[in-house]
Amino acid sequence: MYRQNAWKNYSSSEEKEVMKFSEGYKNFLSASKTERLAVKESVKILEEKGFKNLEKVQSLKAGDKIYLVNKNKNVLAMVCGKRPLEEGLRILGAHIDSPRMDLKEHPIYEKNGFALGDTHYYGGIKKYQWVTIPLALHGVVCKKDGTSVEINIGEDEKDPVVGITDLLIHLSADQLTKTGAKVIEGENLDLTLGNKPLKGETKNAVKENVLSLLKKKYNIEEEDLISAEIEVVPAGKARDYGLDKSMVAGYGHDDRCCAYTSLMALTEISNPEVTSVCILVDKEEIGSVGATGAHSLFFENAIGRIASLLGCKHPILISRLALENSKMLSSDVSAAYDPLYANVSDPENSAYFANGIVFNKYTGARGKSGSNDANPEYYAWVRKAMDEAKVCWQNAELGKVDQGGGGTIAYILGNYNMNVIDAGIAVLNMHAPMEVVSKADLYEAYKGYVAFLKAE
């Protein structure tokens, strides 16, 4: 159903299903503030649905459900199909990292009676949006003895929160003459961690007091923070948004809304004709680089390993053929039409709330730079699958030509010569500490991903 408001088509029972589905998503989003936490929540869902860890599997056959975790930041989940692997896969691919700030390797310092946390922002953010809001710390500290300590400060109601200060309006005459890009500088995105000095004659007593608190709670030393990964994210749970509760507000919709709906769609698949896959990756917000980004060989290597466990005689060749003959939805979010900023959008080629899953034939910037630009033959196949399953869907571009741009992992998987198109959920306030999505779009994306995996 093309460009129709999904709410108008729901029966009362269907509307209850939408609300129920969104509750599960809100719980997932609240518990998945980092990619490591998203992996942990995803594995929990998969195991509850009967998926087994590939590391513990000796052989595979049609109908088997398996998952594989890479460095605690990627998940590959699969339901083995009846057809030979080389005939291709049905792939849903999303990313589970989101814009944020990271603590630097030497993060804690003292200045004028305050203990401060030095940060480096991650991904594309409007820096001024991150000041004067409650922030939480999540991550892991890896010690030289081989042990790791999980950090979680700011989510429990009894926890303190941290934050970044801003200049009071009364003294902001000079500050307010700066452009939005400069009104808050990156090196000024430092956290206020404390103001209470450690008792006794101690240099940097406020800093030392903060370190003593970390020592007491987590048994870590200052030096251990060098081999740590601590992310600074908005504190608090995802919430219903709007007086009608038709939307969800929270941190990290980009792209965990597509990760959740993709994962839940895969768990609905049993004994498929074509092997069905969900791949959740890291580092998309900084170029999909590194061992856990979409450019990594993890996915390719995993398919080769799976081919071997399925009994294929030439697993490397089979894996290459499987990837080349695959169909994929790059499950990533799209910019929602905002009536308050209508001038940056093309109304006829924009994504609208509650109009369903969004297909972007291309993203990129300016002259489609960095874009996958899906083949029309494949787009037609996808349209047919959506319409036959009565999924609400729409098409969009990322704003007006030359207004800006962005990218996804679609072109990376397209390098395998597979058919790929972007298919995701419209988001308001994208990359802000509080993003917003429509509950109807969440549900229609889930339905659309199921339809894709089942389509002939």
C-alpha positions as CSV (number, residue, x, y, z in Angstrom):
1,M,0.0,0.0,0.0
2,Y,1.9,3.0,-1.3
3,R,1.9,6.3,0.6
4,Q,-1.1,5.6,2.9
5,N,-1.3,6.5,6.5
6,A,-1.2,3.2,8.3
7,W,-3.2,4.3,11.3
8,K,-6.3,4.8,9.0
9,N,-6.1,1.1,7.9
10,Y,-5.7,-0.5,11.3
11,S,-8.5,-2.3,13.0
12,S,-8.7,-2.0,16.8
13,S,-6.9,-5.4,17.2
14,E,-4.2,-4.4,14.7
15,E,-3.7,-1.1,16.6
16,K,-3.2,-3.2,19.8
17,E,-0.5,-5.2,18.0
18,V,1.3,-2.0,17.0
19,M,1.3,-0.8,20.6
20,K,2.4,-4.1,21.9
21,F,5.3,-4.3,19.4
22,S,6.4,-0.8,20.3
23,E,6.6,-1.7,23.9
24,G,9.1,-4.5,23.1
25,Y,11.1,-2.0,21.0
26,K,11.1,0.6,23.8
27,N,12.6,-1.9,26.2
28,F,15.2,-2.9,23.6
29,L,16.1,0.7,22.9
30,S,16.4,1.6,26.6
31,A,18.7,-1.4,27.2
32,S,20.9,-0.9,24.1
33,K,22.6,2.5,24.6
34,T,25.8,1.2,23.0
35,E,26.7,-1.3,20.4
36,R,27.9,-3.8,23.0
37,L,24.7,-3.6,24.9
38,A,22.7,-3.9,21.6
39,V,24.6,-7.1,20.9
40,K,23.8,-8.4,24.4
41,E,20.1,-7.7,24.0
42,S,20.1,-9.2,20.5
43,V,21.6,-12.4,21.7
44,K,19.1,-12.6,24.5
45,I,16.3,-12.3,21.9
46,L,17.8,-14.8,19.6
47,E,18.4,-17.4,22.3
48,E,14.8,-17.0,23.6
49,K,13.7,-17.8,20.0
50,G,15.8,-21.0,19.8
51,F,18.9,-19.7,17.9
52,K,22.1,-21.5,18.8
53,N,25.7,-20.1,19.0
54,L,27.6,-21.1,15.9
55,E,30.7,-21.6,18.0
56,K,28.9,-24.6,19.6
57,V,27.6,-26.2,16.3
58,Q,29.4,-29.0,14.5
59,S,27.2,-29.2,11.4
60,L,24.2,-27.4,9.9
61,K,21.1,-28.4,7.9
62,A,18.0,-26.7,6.5
63,G,15.9,-25.2,9.2
64,D,18.7,-24.7,11.7
65,K,18.8,-21.3,13.5
66,I,22.2,-20.0,14.5
67,Y,24.0,-16.7,15.5
68,L,27.6,-15.6,15.7
69,V,29.0,-12.6,17.6
70,N,32.1,-10.7,16.5
71,K,34.2,-8.9,19.1
72,N,31.0,-8.1,21.1
73,K,30.0,-5.5,18.5
74,N,28.6,-7.5,15.5
75,V,25.8,-10.1,15.4
76,L,25.1,-12.4,12.4
77,A,21.9,-14.4,12.8
78,M,20.7,-17.0,10.2
79,V,18.0,-19.4,9.5
80,C,19.3,-22.0,7.0
81,G,17.2,-22.5,3.9
82,K,16.2,-25.5,1.9
83,R,17.8,-24.2,-1.3
84,P,21.6,-24.6,-1.9
85,L,23.5,-21.7,-0.3
86,E,25.0,-20.7,-3.6
87,E,21.6,-19.7,-4.9
88,G,21.8,-16.7,-2.6
89,L,20.7,-15.3,0.7
90,R,18.0,-12.9,1.9
91,I,19.8,-10.4,4.0
92,L,18.6,-7.7,6.4
93,G,21.5,-5.5,7.4
94,A,21.4,-2.7,10.0
95,H,23.9,-0.9,12.2
96,I,23.9,-0.7,16.0
97,D,26.2,2.3,16.6
98,S,24.8,5.8,17.1
99,P,26.3,9.3,17.4
100,R,27.6,10.0,20.9
101,M,30.7,11.0,22.8
102,D,33.6,8.8,23.9
103,L,35.9,9.4,26.9
104,K,39.5,9.9,25.8
105,E,42.3,7.6,26.9
106,H,43.4,10.1,29.6
107,P,39.9,11.4,30.4
108,I,39.8,12.8,33.9
109,Y,41.4,16.1,34.8
110,E,40.9,18.8,37.4
111,K,40.3,22.5,36.6
112,N,39.3,25.3,39.0
113,G,37.7,23.0,41.6
114,F,35.9,20.7,39.1
115,A,36.7,17.2,38.0
116,L,36.1,17.1,34.3
117,G,35.9,14.3,31.7
118,D,37.6,14.9,28.4
119,T,35.6,13.5,25.4
120,H,35.9,13.0,21.7
121,Y,32.6,13.0,19.8
122,Y,31.7,10.1,17.6
123,G,29.7,10.5,14.3
124,G,27.9,13.5,13.0
125,I,26.3,15.6,15.8
126,K,25.2,19.1,16.3
127,K,27.4,19.8,19.3
128,Y,25.1,22.4,20.9
129,Q,22.4,19.7,21.3
130,W,24.5,17.8,23.8
131,V,24.9,20.4,26.5
132,T,22.7,20.9,29.6
133,I,21.1,17.5,29.4
134,P,21.4,14.5,31.7
135,L,24.1,12.1,30.4
136,A,25.0,8.5,31.4
137,L,28.3,6.5,31.1
138,H,28.3,3.1,29.6
139,G,31.2,0.9,28.6
140,V,33.9,-1.5,29.5
141,V,37.3,-1.2,31.2
142,C,39.7,-3.9,30.3
143,K,42.5,-4.6,32.8
144,K,46.0,-6.0,32.3
145,D,45.1,-9.2,34.2
146,G,42.6,-10.1,31.4
147,T,39.4,-9.2,33.3
148,S,36.9,-6.7,32.1
149,V,34.6,-4.4,34.1
150,E,31.3,-3.1,32.8
151,I,30.5,0.5,33.5
152,N,26.9,1.7,33.9
153,I,26.4,5.1,35.6
154,G,23.3,7.2,35.2
155,E,20.5,4.9,34.2
156,D,19.3,3.7,37.7
157,E,17.2,6.3,39.4
158,K,19.5,6.2,42.4
159,D,22.5,6.9,40.2
160,P,24.0,10.3,39.7
161,V,24.1,11.7,36.1
162,V,26.8,13.8,34.4
163,G,26.5,16.5,31.9
164,I,28.1,19.4,29.9
165,T,27.6,22.9,31.0
166,D,26.7,25.9,28.8
167,L,27.1,29.6,29.2
168,L,24.3,31.5,30.9
169,I,22.2,33.7,28.6
170,H,23.2,36.8,30.6
171,L,26.9,36.5,29.5
172,S,26.4,35.1,26.0
173,A,26.7,38.2,23.9
174,D,29.8,37.0,22.2
175,Q,28.9,33.3,22.1
176,L,25.6,34.0,20.3
177,T,27.4,35.7,17.4
178,K,29.0,32.4,16.4
179,T,27.5,30.0,13.9
180,G,25.7,26.9,15.1
181,A,28.8,24.8,14.2
182,K,31.0,26.9,16.4
183,V,28.8,28.0,19.3
184,I,30.0,24.8,21.2
185,E,33.4,23.6,20.2
186,G,34.4,19.9,20.2
187,E,37.1,20.4,22.8
188,N,34.5,22.0,25.1
189,L,32.3,18.9,25.2
190,D,33.8,17.9,28.6
191,L,31.8,16.3,31.3
192,T,31.3,17.7,34.8
193,L,32.2,14.7,37.0
194,G,32.5,16.2,40.4
195,N,33.2,19.1,42.7
196,K,34.0,17.5,46.1
197,P,37.7,17.2,47.1
198,L,39.2,14.2,48.7
199,K,40.0,14.9,52.3
200,G,43.6,15.6,53.3
201,E,46.5,17.3,51.6
202,T,46.1,15.9,48.1
203,K,47.0,17.5,44.8
204,N,44.0,17.6,42.4
205,A,41.8,16.5,45.3
206,V,38.6,16.7,43.3
207,K,39.9,14.5,40.6
208,E,41.3,12.1,43.2
209,N,38.0,11.9,44.8
210,V,36.3,10.9,41.6
211,L,39.0,8.2,41.0
212,S,38.5,6.9,44.5
213,L,34.8,6.5,43.8
214,L,35.5,4.5,40.6
215,K,38.0,2.4,42.5
216,K,35.5,1.7,45.2
217,K,32.7,0.8,42.9
218,Y,34.5,-0.9,40.0
219,N,38.0,-1.7,41.4
220,I,39.7,0.2,38.5
221,E,42.8,2.5,38.5
222,E,43.3,5.6,36.5
223,E,45.7,3.8,34.2
224,D,43.0,1.2,33.4
225,L,41.1,3.9,31.6
226,I,43.7,3.8,28.8
227,S,42.3,0.4,27.7
228,A,38.6,1.3,28.2
229,E,35.7,2.1,26.0
230,I,33.3,4.4,27.8
231,E,30.6,6.0,25.8
232,V,28.7,9.1,26.9
233,V,25.0,8.9,26.0
234,P,21.7,10.5,27.1
235,A,20.4,9.2,30.4
236,G,16.9,7.8,30.7
237,K,14.5,5.4,29.0
238,A,12.7,5.6,25.7
239,R,9.2,7.2,26.1
240,D,5.9,7.5,24.4
241,Y,5.8,10.7,22.4
242,G,2.8,12.8,21.5
243,L,-0.5,13.2,23.4
244,D,-1.9,10.3,21.4
245,K,1.2,8.1,22.2
246,S,1.6,7.4,18.5
247,M,5.4,7.9,18.5
248,V,8.5,6.9,20.5
249,A,11.1,9.3,21.7
250,G,14.5,8.1,22.7
251,Y,18.2,8.0,22.0
252,G,19.6,5.8,19.2
253,H,16.7,5.2,16.9
254,D,19.3,5.6,14.2
255,D,19.8,2.7,13.6
256,R,18.6,0.5,16.4
257,C,15.0,0.8,15.3
258,C,15.9,-1.0,12.1
259,A,18.1,-3.4,13.9
260,Y,15.3,-4.4,16.2
261,T,12.6,-4.7,13.5
262,S,15.1,-6.7,11.3
263,L,16.0,-9.1,14.1
264,M,12.4,-9.6,15.1
265,A,11.5,-10.3,11.5
266,L,14.2,-13.0,11.3
267,T,12.9,-14.7,14.4
268,E,9.5,-15.2,12.6
269,I,11.1,-17.3,9.9
270,S,11.1,-21.1,10.0
271,N,12.2,-23.6,7.4
272,P,12.6,-21.0,4.6
273,E,13.3,-21.8,1.0
274,V,16.1,-19.3,0.9
275,T,18.6,-18.9,3.7
276,S,17.6,-15.8,5.7
277,V,20.1,-13.6,7.4
278,C,20.2,-10.6,9.7
279,I,23.6,-8.8,10.1
280,L,24.1,-6.1,12.7
281,V,27.2,-4.0,12.3
282,D,29.2,-1.3,14.0
283,K,31.0,1.9,12.9
284,E,28.5,3.0,10.3
285,E,28.5,6.5,11.7
286,I,32.2,6.9,11.1
287,G,32.5,5.2,7.7
288,S,31.8,1.5,8.4
289,V,35.5,0.9,9.0
290,G,37.5,-1.4,11.2
291,A,37.1,-5.0,12.3
292,T,33.5,-4.5,13.3
293,G,32.3,-2.2,10.5
294,A,30.5,-3.3,7.3
295,H,33.8,-3.1,5.4
296,S,35.2,-5.9,7.6
297,L,35.6,-9.4,6.2
298,F,33.7,-10.9,9.2
299,F,30.5,-11.4,7.2
300,E,32.2,-12.9,4.2
301,N,34.3,-15.2,6.5
302,A,31.2,-16.3,8.4
303,I,29.4,-17.3,5.3
304,G,32.4,-19.4,4.2
305,R,32.4,-21.1,7.6
306,I,28.7,-21.7,7.4
307,A,29.1,-23.2,3.9
308,S,31.6,-25.6,5.3
309,L,29.3,-26.7,8.2
310,L,26.5,-27.2,5.6
311,G,28.8,-29.8,3.9
312,C,29.7,-27.7,0.8
313,K,32.8,-29.1,-0.9
314,H,34.2,-25.8,-1.9
315,P,33.1,-23.4,0.9
316,I,35.0,-20.3,-0.3
317,L,33.6,-20.5,-3.8
318,I,30.1,-21.3,-2.5
319,S,30.3,-18.3,-0.1
320,R,31.2,-16.0,-3.0
321,L,28.4,-17.3,-5.1
322,A,26.0,-17.0,-2.2
323,L,26.8,-13.4,-1.7
324,E,26.7,-12.5,-5.4
325,N,23.3,-14.1,-5.8
326,S,21.8,-12.5,-2.6
327,K,19.0,-10.0,-2.2
328,M,19.4,-7.4,0.6
329,L,17.6,-4.7,2.4
330,S,20.0,-2.2,3.9
331,S,17.9,-1.5,6.9
332,D,18.7,2.1,7.7
333,V,16.7,5.1,8.7
334,S,15.6,7.9,6.5
335,A,15.0,11.6,7.2
336,A,11.3,12.3,8.0
337,Y,9.6,15.3,6.5
338,D,9.4,18.0,9.2
339,P,6.8,20.7,8.6
340,L,8.9,23.2,10.6
341,Y,11.8,22.7,8.2
342,A,10.0,22.0,5.0
343,N,12.4,24.1,2.9
344,V,15.1,21.4,3.0
345,S,12.9,18.7,1.6
346,D,11.3,17.8,-1.8
347,P,7.7,17.1,-0.8
348,E,7.1,14.5,-3.5
349,N,10.2,12.6,-2.5
350,S,10.1,12.7,1.2
351,A,9.4,10.2,4.0
352,Y,6.3,11.0,6.0
353,F,5.4,9.7,9.5
354,A,3.0,6.7,9.6
355,N,3.3,6.1,5.8
356,G,5.2,2.9,6.4
357,I,8.7,1.5,5.6
358,V,10.8,3.9,3.5
359,F,12.7,2.8,0.4
360,N,15.6,5.0,-0.8
361,K,16.8,4.0,-4.2
362,Y,19.8,6.1,-3.6
363,T,21.3,8.2,-0.8
364,G,24.7,9.9,-1.1
365,A,25.5,13.6,-1.5
366,R,25.4,16.1,-4.3
367,G,25.6,13.9,-7.5
368,K,24.7,10.7,-5.6
369,S,28.3,10.5,-4.4
370,G,28.8,7.4,-2.2
371,S,25.4,6.0,-3.1
372,N,24.4,2.4,-4.0
373,D,21.6,3.5,-6.4
374,A,19.6,0.3,-6.6
375,N,18.7,-1.4,-9.9
376,P,15.1,-0.7,-11.0
377,E,14.5,-4.4,-11.7
378,Y,15.2,-5.2,-8.1
379,Y,13.2,-2.3,-6.9
380,A,10.2,-3.6,-8.8
381,W,10.6,-7.0,-7.2
382,V,10.7,-5.4,-3.7
383,R,7.6,-3.3,-4.5
384,K,5.7,-6.5,-5.5
385,A,6.7,-8.2,-2.3
386,M,5.4,-5.3,-0.2
387,D,2.1,-4.9,-2.0
388,E,1.4,-8.7,-1.9
389,A,1.9,-8.6,1.8
390,K,-0.2,-5.4,2.2
391,V,2.7,-3.5,3.8
392,C,2.5,0.3,3.9
393,W,5.5,1.7,2.1
394,Q,6.8,4.9,0.6
395,N,9.8,6.2,-1.3
396,A,12.2,9.1,-0.3
397,E,15.4,10.9,-1.0
398,L,17.6,12.5,1.7
399,G,16.4,16.0,1.3
400,K,16.7,18.4,-1.7
401,V,19.5,18.0,-4.2
402,D,22.6,19.8,-2.9
403,Q,21.0,20.4,0.5
404,G,23.2,17.8,2.2
405,G,23.4,14.1,2.1
406,G,24.4,10.9,3.8
407,G,25.2,7.3,3.3
408,T,24.5,3.8,4.5
409,I,26.1,0.3,4.3
410,A,24.2,-0.5,1.1
411,Y,27.1,0.3,-1.3
412,I,29.5,-1.9,0.7
413,L,27.4,-5.0,0.4
414,G,26.7,-4.0,-3.2
415,N,30.4,-4.5,-3.9
416,Y,29.7,-8.3,-3.7
417,N,27.5,-7.8,-6.8
418,M,24.3,-8.5,-4.9
419,N,21.1,-6.6,-5.2
420,V,20.7,-4.0,-2.4
421,I,18.3,-1.2,-1.6
422,D,17.9,1.0,1.5
423,A,14.7,0.2,3.4
424,G,14.1,1.7,6.8
425,I,12.2,3.9,9.1
426,A,11.6,7.7,9.0
427,V,13.2,9.6,11.9
428,L,12.7,13.1,13.3
429,N,15.6,14.8,15.1
430,M,18.1,12.4,13.5
431,H,21.4,12.3,15.3
432,A,20.1,14.3,18.2
433,P,20.1,13.1,21.8
434,M,16.4,12.6,21.5
435,E,15.1,11.1,18.2
436,V,11.5,10.3,17.3
437,V,9.9,7.6,15.2
438,S,6.3,6.6,14.5
439,K,5.0,3.4,16.1
440,A,3.1,2.6,12.9
441,D,6.3,2.8,10.9
442,L,8.1,0.5,13.3
443,Y,5.4,-2.1,12.8
444,E,5.2,-1.7,9.0
445,A,9.0,-2.0,8.8
446,Y,8.8,-5.3,10.8
447,K,6.0,-6.5,8.4
448,G,8.0,-5.4,5.4
449,Y,11.1,-7.2,6.5
450,V,9.1,-10.4,7.1
451,A,7.5,-10.0,3.7
452,F,11.0,-9.6,2.1
453,L,12.3,-12.8,3.7
454,K,9.3,-14.8,2.6
455,A,8.9,-13.4,-0.9
456,E,9.4,-15.7,-3.9
